Amino acid sequence: MSEKENTTTKSANANLLGLLKPYALWITLLVVLTVLANGLNLLVPKIIASAIDTYSQGNFSLRNVVLEFFAVAIGIFILTYLQYVVQTYSSERVARDLRKKISAKISAQDYMYIERVTPGKLLTNLTSDVDAVKTFVSIAITAIISSAFLIVGASILLITINWKLALAVLVIMPIIAAIFYIVFSKVQKLFKKSQETIDWLNKVINESILGSALIRILNSQQSEYEKFLAANTRAKEIGFSILRLFASLIPLIGFATNIATLIILVLGGRFVIGGTLTLGEFTAFNNYLLILIFPIIILGFMSTLIAQATASYRRILNVLEISVLMSLVKECKR
């Protein structure tokens, strides 16, 4: 039985993406809208650079710049609006179907199974676990696609503008990635403990509600209060631990970003003075740096959502595959 549980756990991460197969059309549409919207975002620094250079050369046309900005802004607005509609609809459908499957599986089990698993844990499966998967669909998928596209696109554009300055700036990116890896490897463990604490808290609340009459008869309100306080305090401590890690992350990322900005100012300024880099390209370089760093930060935060969704989906699979596990238990007893 333990071998089967381990197999289920190992395959949960892959099944999290396999869960989206019935919604392939909507996910494909979401990917297309995300790529198009971010492609237009990458055009904005180019328009700014062109406006600055044409002004410096005396060929500036306000009408052309306004029309270009207006066209890009309208395109981004329409694509982003459609993107949010599609991702909201897709995530809600996934959550609805998951809750139906869990409810159908629970209703087919006997009373002993409910008591063994505890109603508190099943309640967590139906609420916070499903919500974690829904958040993965509604936020993480779009964020991962857009971040990957922006990182690749911005890096290519930086190299096309000035490859020497681009290589000097891109060296900072592995440092930022390493910071995220160290911090979020610790955060993932805390998220797992957080879900377990929610189970404990739901169990305490459920017992207090079901046994409220007996608690009043035995005058054991104080002991029940202490049980709830212990679970609540544990949840608070884990939450503070996560916040402390995030609080240390932001200054480190800011420090690395400032180093990259300093490289652009010193080395890029030298190129501008030497005439190998125009003022518009220098401005575009700074803008693309911001576009490049922001997706890396987003990917770091999305890794926590992915870890939380994966842990939640593993717990959901334990309910959905209960019939398989029960048959294995019977075979082991034989």
N, C-alpha and C positions, 0 to 999 in steps of 0.2 A: 504493500500500500504506500509506503514512504517513497518507493521508486516512482510510482505513478504520480504522486503529488509533486515530486521534483520535476518530472517531465512536463506536467501541466504548468508549473511555475516558469520553467525555462522557455516554453513556447508561448507564454502570455505576451511577451513583447512583440513577437511577430504577429500574433493574432490581433493585436491592437490595430495594426494596419489592415489585416485581413477582415476585421470588423467592418471596414469601409467599402468592401467589394460590392455589396448591394446598392451602394450610393455612388458608384463610379462615375456616372454621368454628371452628378452635381459636383463631385470633387474635381473632375476635369474642368468643368465650367469655372469653378472657383480658382483653379490654377491659372487658367487663361486670363481671367479678369485681373488677378493679382500681378501677373507678369506684365500685362499691358499698362496697368496703373503705375507700376514702379518704373517701367521704361520711360513713361512721360516725366516722372520725377527726375530721372537722370538727365533730361534735356534742359532743365531749368538753369543749372550752372553754366551750360554752354550758351544759352541765350544771354545770360548776364555778362559772360566773358566777351561775347560778340558785341554787345552794346558798349562795353567799356572801350574795346579796341577801336570800334568805328568812331566813337566820340573822340578818342585820342588822334585819329587820323583825319578828323573833320568830315567824315561821311555819315554821321549819326542821323538816324531817321526815327523820330519818336513814334510815328504811326506804325512802322513795321514792328518795333519792339512791343508796343501795346497790343497789337494784333497777335503776335506770337505768344505773349504771356496769357492773353485772354483765351486763345485756342487751347493752350496746354492746361490752363486752369479748368476750363469747361470739361475737357477730356478726363482729367483726374477726378473731378467731381462726379461725373456720370459713372465712370468705371468703379470708383470707390463705393459709391452708393449701391450699385448692383452687387459688388463684392460682399458688402455687409448683409444685403438681403439674402444672398445665396448661402453664406456661411451660417447665418442665424437659422434659416430654414433647415439646412442639412443637420446642424447640431441638435435641433429640437426633434427631428425625425429619429436620429440615432438614439437620443435619450428616451423617447417614447417607446421605441421598439425594444430597447434594453429593459425598461421597467416592465413591459408586458411579458417578456421572456422570464424575468426573475419572478414576477407575481405568479405566472402559470406554473413554474417549477416549485415554488413554495407551497402553493395550494394543493399540489399533488403529493406532498410529503405528510407523514404521520405526525402525531403530537410529540412523540419522543424526539424526533429530529429537531423540531422547533425548540424544545426545551434544551437539547444538547448544544445547538448552535447559539441559542439565546435570541429572543426577539430584538434585543438591542443591536446585535451585530447585523441581523437581517434588515433592521431599519436603516443602519448605516449603508448597507449595500444598495438599498432603494433610493437613498437620498444623496449623501455626500460622495459615495463611490460613483454613482451614475453621473452626478454633476461634474466630477473630475474628468470623466470620459467626454462629457459634453463640452467642457471647456477646452479639452484637447482638440476637438473637431472645430469648434467655433473660433478659437484664437491661435492655438499652436500651429496648426497646419498652414494657415495663411502667413503667420509670422515667420515660420521656417522657410517657406518658399520665397517670400519677399526679401528676407534677410540674405539668403543665399544668392539670389539674383542681384541684389544691390552690392554685395561684397564683390562678386565676380565682375559686374558691370563697372563699378567705381574703380576697381583695381586696373582694369583694362584701359579705362579713360585716363587714369593718372599716368599710366605708362605711355600712352599715346601723346600726352601733353609734354612730358619731360621724363624720360626713363631713369635718368640719374637721380633726380629728386624723388621720383616714385619709389625706387629701390631703398633709398635712405629712410623714407617714411614707413614703407611696408615692413621694415625690420621690427618696428614696434608692435605689429599685430600679433606675432607669436607670444610676446610677453603678456599682452592683454588676454589672449586665449589661455595661457598657463594660469593666470590669476583666477579666471573663471573656473577652470577645471579644479583647482585646489579648493575653492570656496564651495562650489556646488556639489562636489563629491561628499562634503560634510553635510550639506543641506539635505541631500537625498535621504540620508540615514535618519535625519530628524523628521522628515515628512512621513516616513514609515512609522516612526514612533508616534507621530501626531495622529495618524489614522487609528492606531491601537488605543490611544488615549480616548479618542472619540467613542470607540466601542465601549470602553470602560464607563465613560460618562453616560452614554445611552442606557447601559445596563443598570447603573445606579438609579437613574431617573425612572426607568421602567419598573424596577422593583419597588421604588417608593410610591409610585402611583397605584400599582396592583395591590400592594400591601398596606395602603394608607389606613384602612380600618384597623388592622392588626397593630400597626405602629401606634395609633392613638390608644388602643386598649392596653398595650404593654408600656406605654409612656416612653417610647424609645426614639423620640424625635431627635434628641441630641446625638445619638449614635448615627442616625441616618444623615444628619447634617454634617457630621465629621466625615462620613464616607463621600458625600457629595463634595465637600471642601477639598478632600485629598485628590479626587479625580480632577476637579476644576483647577487646583493649584498645579498639578502635573501638566495639564494642558497649557496653563499660563507660562510655566517655565520653559516648555518646548517652544512656544511662540516667541518668547524673549530670546531664546538661543538662536532662532532663525533670524530675528531682527538684528541681533548683534553681528551675525555673519554678513548680512546685507549692509549694515552700517560700516563695516570695514572694507566692503567691496567698492563702494562708490568713491572714496578718496583715492584708492589705488588706481582705479580706472581713470580718474581725473588727472592723477600724476602722469600716467602714461600718455594720455591725450595731450597734456601740456608739453611733454617732451617732443611729441610729433609736431605740434604747432611751432615750437621753438626751432626745430630743424627746418621747417618750411620758411620761417621768417629769416633765418640766417642764410641758409643755402639758397632758398628761392630768391631772396633779396639780392644776393650776389649775381644770380643768373639774370635778374631783371636789369641790374646795373650794367652787366656785360652784354645785354641785348639778345641773349639766347632764349629769353622768356618774356613774353609781353605782360603788361599789367593785368589785362583781362584773364590771361591764362593763370597768372599768379592768384587772382581772386577765385577762379574756378577750382584751382588746386585746393585752396582752403575749404571751399564748399564740399568738394568731393571727399575730403578728409572726414568732415562731419558725417557725410552720408555713409562712409566706410565704417566708422567706429560705432555709430548708433546700432546698426544691425548686429554687430558682435555682442553688444550689451543685450539686445533683444534675444539673441540666441541663448545667451547665458540664462536669462530668466525663463525662457521657454524650456530649457532642460529640466527645470524644477517641475513645470507643468507636465512634461512628458514622464518624468519619474513618478509623480503623483498619480497620473492617469494609468501608468503601467501597474503600479501597486494596487490601485483600485480595481483595475480590470482583472488582475489575478484573483482578488477576493470575489469578484463577480463570477469568475469561472469556477471557483470552488462551489458556488451554488448551482450554476447551470450544468455542471458535470457531476452532480451528486449521485445520479443513478449509476454512472460508471464506477465511481469510487465505492459505492455501496456494494456493487457486484464483486469488486475486488476484495472487499472485506469478507464477504461470504466465502469466496474461494480460499482466502487465507485461513479462515476458521476450519474449513474442510481439511 
